[in-house]
Amino acid sequence: MNGLLTTCEFCAVDRDIIIVSPTGEAISLQAVRGIIEHLAEEIAVCFPEAYSALTEIYAESRLNRVYFLQRIVIRFLKCNYSPSDNRPDFYNGTFANIEYVSCPMRGECELEGIVCNPKYKPSLRPAEMRVMVKWYEGLNEDEIAESLCLSTCTVHNHIRNAYIRLGVHSRSEFVKYAVLHNLFS
């Protein structure tokens, strides 16, 4: 993967999804090892309703985990990413730009607003949550690192990623968000 998913654009082309890097390099989604699992995890975290609906749709494939996740990811990407528009769809490791894709079922599809044009529901990963609880309590990065046996760099990255997921830019914004959304209750 080597940072391919740090910033990229997805394009649905026929039956395939193409990943376009910022340098213009284009590669098939299925040609990159490990990318399907990573994207499936991101969909589950950022769009839990879409992930749940897609796991039900493709339940018969569940015994073949790789194929099961591939079907979920490809369907999600086809429903939300059109041909190239030169805007990053995946930025700083998370989905950033859901697009309105032309579909003959628009307006009557039972999955519209769930899989197609889904609602973004930011949630934190367990490791991020452990760090953010301490951050919320007022500890600094060094204190958090020591208490959780992590490097300061790892703590900093978890805080940065949590800010991106939650759409906040400072500790005070984060505290306000946590209180408004009962993040720790």
Summary of the structure (lengths in Angstrom):
residues: 185
radius of gyration: 17.9
end to end distance: 35.9
largest distance: 54.7
contacts: 510
relative contact order: 0.12
helix: 48%
strand: 11%
